[in-house]
Amino acid sequence: MHEMSFAEAIIRNVLRFAEEKQAKTVTSVRVRVGELLLINPEQLQFCFSVASKGTIAEGAKLEISVERADIRCLLCGRELSKDEMLCECGGFAQVKGGKDFILESVVVEV
């Protein structure tokens, strides 16, 4: 379950930010997850709640948006699914987006 390592990374960064702001509580966190990372949002939610226990982020709301990958054929430009790396025309796929994991925002109370 690689979601736990992502949740722990979120908490580390959130707590660092909260410390810089001298926050008492973290109320919400928003992340954007690329679909090609194959992260299960429900598992990430669970892991976040486990990783935040005993910290000022415990009980914070985690908002997750999934960034869709843009996959297109290099020859004909046809949009492909994430399971297709070779187009019917024989062209190879070009992948843009869908690979990032971004901490978009952290809301704290000071």
Backbone as JSON Lines, residues from 0, in Angstrom:
{"i":0,"aa":"M","n":[0.85,-1.18,0.0],"ca":[0.0,0.0,0.0],"c":[0.9,1.24,0.0]}
{"i":1,"aa":"H","n":[1.16,1.78,-1.18],"ca":[2.03,2.95,-1.26],"c":[1.32,4.23,-0.84]}
{"i":2,"aa":"E","n":[0.02,4.16,-0.62],"ca":[-0.73,5.32,-0.14],"c":[-0.2,5.82,1.21]}
{"i":3,"aa":"M","n":[0.28,4.89,2.05],"ca":[0.79,5.3,3.37],"c":[2.03,6.18,3.22]}
{"i":4,"aa":"S","n":[2.91,5.86,2.29],"ca":[4.1,6.7,2.12],"c":[3.71,8.09,1.61]}
{"i":5,"aa":"F","n":[2.7,8.17,0.75],"ca":[2.22,9.47,0.3],"c":[1.57,10.24,1.45]}
{"i":6,"aa":"A","n":[0.78,9.55,2.27],"ca":[0.13,10.19,3.42],"c":[1.17,10.72,4.4]}
{"i":7,"aa":"E","n":[2.2,9.94,4.65],"ca":[3.26,10.38,5.57],"c":[3.99,11.6,5.02]}
{"i":8,"aa":"A","n":[4.21,11.62,3.71],"ca":[4.86,12.78,3.08],"c":[3.97,14.02,3.19]}
{"i":9,"aa":"I","n":[2.67,13.84,3.0],"ca":[1.73,14.96,3.16],"c":[1.84,15.52,4.57]}
{"i":10,"aa":"I","n":[1.75,14.64,5.56],"ca":[1.79,15.07,6.96],"c":[3.1,15.78,7.28]}
{"i":11,"aa":"R","n":[4.24,15.25,6.82],"ca":[5.53,15.91,7.07],"c":[5.52,17.34,6.55]}
{"i":12,"aa":"N","n":[5.05,17.52,5.32],"ca":[5.03,18.85,4.72],"c":[4.01,19.77,5.38]}
{"i":13,"aa":"V","n":[2.86,19.23,5.71],"ca":[1.82,20.02,6.38],"c":[2.31,20.49,7.75]}
{"i":14,"aa":"L","n":[2.93,19.6,8.5],"ca":[3.41,19.97,9.84],"c":[4.55,20.99,9.75]}
{"i":15,"aa":"R","n":[5.4,20.87,8.75],"ca":[6.47,21.85,8.56],"c":[5.86,23.23,8.28]}
{"i":16,"aa":"F","n":[4.86,23.26,7.4],"ca":[4.18,24.52,7.08],"c":[3.5,25.09,8.32]}
{"i":17,"aa":"A","n":[2.79,24.22,9.06],"ca":[2.07,24.67,10.25],"c":[3.03,25.23,11.3]}
{"i":18,"aa":"E","n":[4.19,24.61,11.44],"ca":[5.18,25.1,12.39],"c":[5.69,26.49,11.98]}
{"i":19,"aa":"E","n":[5.94,26.67,10.69],"ca":[6.39,27.98,10.2],"c":[5.36,29.08,10.49]}
{"i":20,"aa":"K","n":[4.08,28.71,10.42],"ca":[3.0,29.68,10.65],"c":[2.59,29.74,12.12]}
{"i":21,"aa":"Q","n":[3.25,28.95,12.97],"ca":[2.93,28.86,14.39],"c":[1.45,28.52,14.6]}
{"i":22,"aa":"A","n":[0.99,27.56,13.82],"ca":[-0.42,27.15,13.86],"c":[-0.71,26.26,15.06]}
{"i":23,"aa":"K","n":[-1.94,26.35,15.52],"ca":[-2.41,25.48,16.6],"c":[-3.09,24.24,16.04]}
{"i":24,"aa":"T","n":[-3.74,24.39,14.89],"ca":[-4.51,23.3,14.29],"c":[-4.45,23.39,12.78]}
{"i":25,"aa":"V","n":[-4.44,22.23,12.15],"ca":[-4.6,22.14,10.7],"c":[-6.05,21.73,10.46]}
{"i":26,"aa":"T","n":[-6.79,22.52,9.69],"ca":[-8.21,22.2,9.47],"c":[-8.48,21.49,8.16]}
{"i":27,"aa":"S","n":[-7.71,21.81,7.11],"ca":[-7.92,21.1,5.84],"c":[-6.66,21.12,5.0]}
{"i":28,"aa":"V","n":[-6.59,20.11,4.15],"ca":[-5.46,19.92,3.25],"c":[-6.03,19.52,1.9]}
{"i":29,"aa":"R","n":[-5.49,20.12,0.83],"ca":[-5.96,19.75,-0.51],"c":[-4.75,19.28,-1.33]}
{"i":30,"aa":"V","n":[-4.92,18.1,-1.96],"ca":[-3.87,17.55,-2.82],"c":[-4.45,17.22,-4.2]}
{"i":31,"aa":"R","n":[-3.55,17.27,-5.19],"ca":[-3.92,16.84,-6.55],"c":[-3.04,15.64,-6.88]}
{"i":32,"aa":"V","n":[-3.69,14.56,-7.3],"ca":[-3.01,13.29,-7.53],"c":[-3.18,12.89,-8.99]}
{"i":33,"aa":"G","n":[-2.09,12.61,-9.66],"ca":[-2.16,12.15,-11.04],"c":[-2.68,10.73,-11.12]}
{"i":34,"aa":"E","n":[-3.58,10.48,-12.08],"ca":[-4.2,9.16,-12.18],"c":[-3.18,8.06,-12.48]}
{"i":35,"aa":"L","n":[-2.06,8.4,-13.09],"ca":[-1.06,7.39,-13.43],"c":[-0.26,6.93,-12.22]}
{"i":36,"aa":"L","n":[-0.4,7.61,-11.09],"ca":[0.26,7.16,-9.86],"c":[-0.48,5.98,-9.23]}
{"i":37,"aa":"L","n":[-1.69,5.73,-9.71],"ca":[-2.5,4.59,-9.24],"c":[-2.74,4.64,-7.73]}
{"i":38,"aa":"I","n":[-3.04,5.83,-7.24],"ca":[-3.35,6.01,-5.83],"c":[-4.86,5.89,-5.64]}
{"i":39,"aa":"N","n":[-5.25,5.07,-4.71],"ca":[-6.66,4.9,-4.38],"c":[-7.06,6.0,-3.4]}
{"i":40,"aa":"P","n":[-7.95,6.92,-3.79],"ca":[-8.31,8.03,-2.9],"c":[-8.85,7.6,-1.54]}
{"i":41,"aa":"E","n":[-9.64,6.53,-1.5],"ca":[-10.18,6.06,-0.22],"c":[-9.07,5.56,0.69]}
{"i":42,"aa":"Q","n":[-8.11,4.83,0.12],"ca":[-6.98,4.36,0.92],"c":[-6.11,5.52,1.38]}
{"i":43,"aa":"L","n":[-5.94,6.52,0.52],"ca":[-5.16,7.7,0.91],"c":[-5.85,8.43,2.06]}
{"i":44,"aa":"Q","n":[-7.18,8.53,2.01],"ca":[-7.93,9.16,3.11],"c":[-7.67,8.42,4.42]}
{"i":45,"aa":"F","n":[-7.77,7.09,4.36],"ca":[-7.55,6.27,5.56],"c":[-6.13,6.45,6.09]}
{"i":46,"aa":"C","n":[-5.15,6.37,5.2],"ca":[-3.75,6.5,5.6],"c":[-3.46,7.89,6.17]}
{"i":47,"aa":"F","n":[-4.09,8.9,5.6],"ca":[-3.92,10.27,6.12],"c":[-4.44,10.35,7.55]}
{"i":48,"aa":"S","n":[-5.59,9.74,7.81],"ca":[-6.14,9.79,9.18],"c":[-5.24,9.04,10.15]}
{"i":49,"aa":"V","n":[-4.64,7.94,9.72],"ca":[-3.71,7.19,10.57],"c":[-2.43,7.99,10.8]}
{"i":50,"aa":"A","n":[-1.85,8.54,9.74],"ca":[-0.58,9.27,9.83],"c":[-0.71,10.57,10.62]}
{"i":51,"aa":"S","n":[-1.9,11.14,10.67],"ca":[-2.08,12.42,11.36],"c":[-2.43,12.25,12.84]}
{"i":52,"aa":"K","n":[-2.68,11.03,13.28],"ca":[-3.05,10.81,14.69],"c":[-1.97,11.35,15.63]}
{"i":53,"aa":"G","n":[-2.41,12.07,16.65],"ca":[-1.49,12.61,17.64],"c":[-0.77,13.88,17.2]}
{"i":54,"aa":"T","n":[-1.14,14.42,16.04],"ca":[-0.52,15.66,15.56],"c":[-1.59,16.75,15.5]}
{"i":55,"aa":"I","n":[-1.16,17.98,15.22],"ca":[-2.14,19.06,15.1],"c":[-2.96,18.93,13.82]}
{"i":56,"aa":"A","n":[-2.61,17.96,12.97],"ca":[-3.39,17.71,11.75],"c":[-4.45,16.63,11.95]}
{"i":57,"aa":"E","n":[-4.48,16.04,13.14],"ca":[-5.49,15.01,13.39],"c":[-6.89,15.61,13.25]}
{"i":58,"aa":"G","n":[-7.74,14.96,12.49],"ca":[-9.09,15.45,12.25],"c":[-9.22,16.41,11.09]}
{"i":59,"aa":"A","n":[-8.1,16.78,10.47],"ca":[-8.15,17.69,9.32],"c":[-8.84,17.0,8.15]}
{"i":60,"aa":"K","n":[-9.53,17.79,7.36],"ca":[-10.21,17.27,6.17],"c":[-9.18,17.19,5.03]}
{"i":61,"aa":"L","n":[-9.12,16.04,4.38],"ca":[-8.25,15.86,3.22],"c":[-9.1,15.86,1.97]}
{"i":62,"aa":"E","n":[-8.87,16.85,1.09],"ca":[-9.57,16.93,-0.19],"c":[-8.62,16.44,-1.28]}
{"i":63,"aa":"I","n":[-9.1,15.5,-2.07],"ca":[-8.27,14.89,-3.11],"c":[-8.92,15.11,-4.46]}
{"i":64,"aa":"S","n":[-8.17,15.71,-5.38],"ca":[-8.64,15.79,-6.77],"c":[-7.69,14.94,-7.61]}
{"i":65,"aa":"V","n":[-8.27,14.23,-8.57],"ca":[-7.47,13.35,-9.43],"c":[-7.26,14.04,-10.77]}
{"i":66,"aa":"E","n":[-6.0,14.18,-11.14],"ca":[-5.63,14.81,-12.41],"c":[-5.58,13.74,-13.5]}
{"i":67,"aa":"R","n":[-6.37,13.93,-14.5],"ca":[-6.44,12.98,-15.61],"c":[-5.21,13.15,-16.5]}
{"i":68,"aa":"A","n":[-4.71,12.03,-16.99],"ca":[-3.58,12.07,-17.92],"c":[-4.1,12.39,-19.32]}
{"i":69,"aa":"D","n":[-3.35,13.18,-20.05],"ca":[-3.66,13.47,-21.46],"c":[-2.72,12.6,-22.28]}
{"i":70,"aa":"I","n":[-3.28,11.57,-22.91],"ca":[-2.48,10.62,-23.68],"c":[-2.96,10.67,-25.13]}
{"i":71,"aa":"R","n":[-2.04,10.99,-26.03],"ca":[-2.39,11.14,-27.45],"c":[-1.36,10.43,-28.32]}
{"i":72,"aa":"C","n":[-1.85,10.02,-29.49],"ca":[-0.98,9.41,-30.48],"c":[-0.09,10.49,-31.09]}
{"i":73,"aa":"L","n":[1.19,10.2,-31.23],"ca":[2.13,11.16,-31.82],"c":[1.92,11.32,-33.32]}
{"i":74,"aa":"L","n":[1.34,10.3,-33.98],"ca":[1.15,10.38,-35.42],"c":[-0.18,11.04,-35.81]}
{"i":75,"aa":"C","n":[-1.28,10.51,-35.27],"ca":[-2.59,10.98,-35.72],"c":[-3.28,11.91,-34.73]}
{"i":76,"aa":"G","n":[-2.77,12.0,-33.5],"ca":[-3.36,12.9,-32.51],"c":[-4.56,12.34,-31.77]}
{"i":77,"aa":"R","n":[-4.93,11.09,-32.07],"ca":[-6.09,10.47,-31.41],"c":[-5.85,10.36,-29.9]}
{"i":78,"aa":"E","n":[-6.9,10.64,-29.11],"ca":[-6.81,10.49,-27.66],"c":[-6.83,9.01,-27.33]}
{"i":79,"aa":"L","n":[-5.92,8.59,-26.45],"ca":[-5.82,7.18,-26.07],"c":[-6.14,7.02,-24.59]}
{"i":80,"aa":"S","n":[-6.48,5.81,-24.21],"ca":[-6.72,5.52,-22.8],"c":[-5.37,5.23,-22.13]}
{"i":81,"aa":"K","n":[-5.37,5.21,-20.8],"ca":[-4.12,4.96,-20.09],"c":[-3.6,3.55,-20.29]}
{"i":82,"aa":"D","n":[-4.43,2.67,-20.84],"ca":[-4.01,1.29,-21.11],"c":[-3.45,1.12,-22.51]}
{"i":83,"aa":"E","n":[-3.57,2.14,-23.35],"ca":[-3.08,2.07,-24.73],"c":[-1.78,2.85,-24.85]}
{"i":84,"aa":"M","n":[-0.74,2.18,-25.26],"ca":[0.52,2.87,-25.51],"c":[0.88,2.84,-26.99]}
{"i":85,"aa":"L","n":[0.07,2.11,-27.76],"ca":[0.27,2.04,-29.2],"c":[-1.09,2.27,-29.85]}
{"i":86,"aa":"C","n":[-1.15,3.2,-30.77],"ca":[-2.39,3.56,-31.45],"c":[-2.68,2.57,-32.58]}
{"i":87,"aa":"E","n":[-3.94,2.53,-33.0],"ca":[-4.34,1.69,-34.13],"c":[-3.58,2.04,-35.4]}
{"i":88,"aa":"C","n":[-3.17,3.3,-35.53],"ca":[-2.45,3.74,-36.73],"c":[-0.97,3.34,-36.7]}
{"i":89,"aa":"G","n":[-0.53,2.79,-35.56],"ca":[0.86,2.38,-35.43],"c":[1.73,3.39,-34.69]}
{"i":90,"aa":"G","n":[1.15,4.55,-34.37],"ca":[1.91,5.58,-33.66],"c":[1.98,5.3,-32.16]}
{"i":91,"aa":"F","n":[3.01,5.82,-31.55],"ca":[3.2,5.67,-30.11],"c":[2.51,6.8,-29.35]}
{"i":92,"aa":"A","n":[2.24,6.52,-28.08],"ca":[1.54,7.47,-27.23],"c":[2.5,8.48,-26.63]}
{"i":93,"aa":"Q","n":[2.0,9.7,-26.48],"ca":[2.7,10.74,-25.73],"c":[1.85,11.05,-24.51]}
{"i":94,"aa":"V","n":[2.47,11.0,-23.34],"ca":[1.74,11.21,-22.09],"c":[2.07,12.6,-21.54]}
{"i":95,"aa":"K","n":[1.01,13.36,-21.24],"ca":[1.16,14.66,-20.6],"c":[0.26,14.67,-19.37]}
{"i":96,"aa":"G","n":[0.82,15.05,-18.26],"ca":[0.03,15.15,-17.03],"c":[-0.3,13.79,-16.45]}
{"i":97,"aa":"G","n":[-0.98,13.82,-15.32],"ca":[-1.42,12.6,-14.67],"c":[-0.35,11.89,-13.87]}
{"i":98,"aa":"K","n":[0.83,12.53,-13.73],"ca":[1.94,11.89,-13.02],"c":[2.35,12.64,-11.77]}
{"i":99,"aa":"D","n":[1.71,13.76,-11.5],"ca":[2.13,14.61,-10.39],"c":[1.4,14.29,-9.09]}
{"i":100,"aa":"F","n":[2.03,14.66,-8.0],"ca":[1.41,14.63,-6.68],"c":[1.7,15.98,-6.07]}
{"i":101,"aa":"I","n":[0.68,16.82,-5.96],"ca":[0.88,18.22,-5.56],"c":[0.07,18.55,-4.31]}
{"i":102,"aa":"L","n":[0.76,19.11,-3.33],"ca":[0.09,19.65,-2.15],"c":[-0.35,21.05,-2.53]}
{"i":103,"aa":"E","n":[-1.65,21.22,-2.76],"ca":[-2.17,22.48,-3.29],"c":[-2.42,23.53,-2.21]}
{"i":104,"aa":"S","n":[-2.98,23.11,-1.08],"ca":[-3.26,24.09,-0.03],"c":[-3.35,23.43,1.33]}
{"i":105,"aa":"V","n":[-3.06,24.25,2.34],"ca":[-3.16,23.85,3.74],"c":[-3.85,24.99,4.47]}
{"i":106,"aa":"V","n":[-4.91,24.68,5.2],"ca":[-5.61,25.7,5.99],"c":[-5.33,25.4,7.46]}
{"i":107,"aa":"V","n":[-4.85,26.43,8.16],"ca":[-4.5,26.27,9.57],"c":[-5.2,27.33,10.41]}
{"i":108,"aa":"E","n":[-5.28,27.06,11.71],"ca":[-5.75,28.06,12.68],"c":[-4.57,28.42,13.56]}
{"i":109,"aa":"V","n":[-4.35,29.73,13.71],"ca":[-3.22,30.19,14.54],"c":[-3.69,30.71,15.88]}
